[in-house]
Amino acid sequence: MSMALQLDDVRFRWHRRAPCVIDVQHFAVAEGEQLFLAGPSGSGKSTLLALIAGIATPEQGQVRVLGESFAQLRGARRDRFRAEHLGIIFQQFNLLPYLSVLDNVLLPCRFSERRRAEACARDGSPEAQARRLLERLGLAADDVLRRPVTALSVGQQQRVAAARALMGAPGLVIADEPTSALDTDRRSEFVALLIQECTAAGAALLFVSHDLSLAPRFHRSLSLRDINGGAS
Ligand SMILES: Nc1ncnc2c1ncn2[C@@H]1O[C@H](COP(=O)(O)OP(=O)(O)OP(=O)(O)O)[C@@H](O)[C@H]1O
């Protein structure tokens, strides 16, 4: 079976004298698999995602994304690989404040020809795909799409970040507590959409949250404790 994500013997600490936060012997997500990963606050969920996104580098071990030893790529090659193959929904969204909602969502297609081509193949153009995803997420009105993202509520920003991550069918989508700012109905809709779009794109999904009520919607659920011998 091909793996969207594979970690082997990965250890990480934030500083030389800090405790080991991540100590994972083996963890894998298959291509197209949708996995829920739970863990209490401070257990290292965001750190694990930073390692997977190539934002942090393990002191030991291998992180492979779609078969590529991503963590070992340098600088621009690492950034390029991330842009081509990963959809990321961070807790702090990382939207660009000087761009409109629409332009934020279109960003992956500016940085990756592959994702641009995927968006065109599926919806005719990147803009059509962006509008479709935003509409599904309840952000369709033209005045909203043209607003700077700073003029949106936190829940709306969270949905913009999700639409951006899904653009152009990345092979792996990682989501860090993406529903924390949504009310119960919106949360349920949001997760349903994320799962549906990942299924349609054949993207694997790693969804990290402490909200266990969402776990049954995924193919598989795990606790970070099950895989991490580190500080958790
Ligand atoms: N940038 C950083 N520098 C130093 N230590 C950090 C940094 N980020 C996280 N840590 C530490 O690593 C440990 C794990 O934190 P992490 O944010 O990964 O947990 P989490 O499970 O995502 O928590 P939460 O659910 O509250 O977001 C904590 O002890 C935290 O203080």
The ligand as an ORCA input file, in Angstrom:
! r2SCAN-3c Opt
* xyz 0 1
  N       7.665     27.145     19.357
  C       7.852     26.468     20.490
  N       8.965     26.658     21.244
  C       9.169     25.968     22.361
  N       8.318     25.055     22.880
  C       7.196     24.823     22.217
  C       6.888     25.515     20.983
  N       5.701     25.069     20.534
  C       5.259     24.149     21.444
  N       6.166     24.007     22.442
  C       6.039     23.077     23.583
  O       5.862     21.747     23.090
  C       4.892     21.042     23.861
  C       3.771     20.549     22.923
  O       3.060     21.693     22.435
  P       2.050     21.594     21.204
  O       1.662     22.997     20.857
  O       2.645     20.759     20.134
  O       0.831     20.808     21.876
  P      -0.692     20.645     21.388
  O      -1.068     19.242     21.705
  O      -0.811     21.080     19.968
  O      -1.444     21.660     22.335
  P      -2.817     22.490     22.049
  O      -3.908     21.461     21.868
  O      -2.978     23.286     23.320
  O      -2.564     23.344     20.853
  C       4.409     21.996     24.957
  O       5.131     21.694     26.115
  C       4.773     23.356     24.405
  O       5.041     24.248     25.463
*
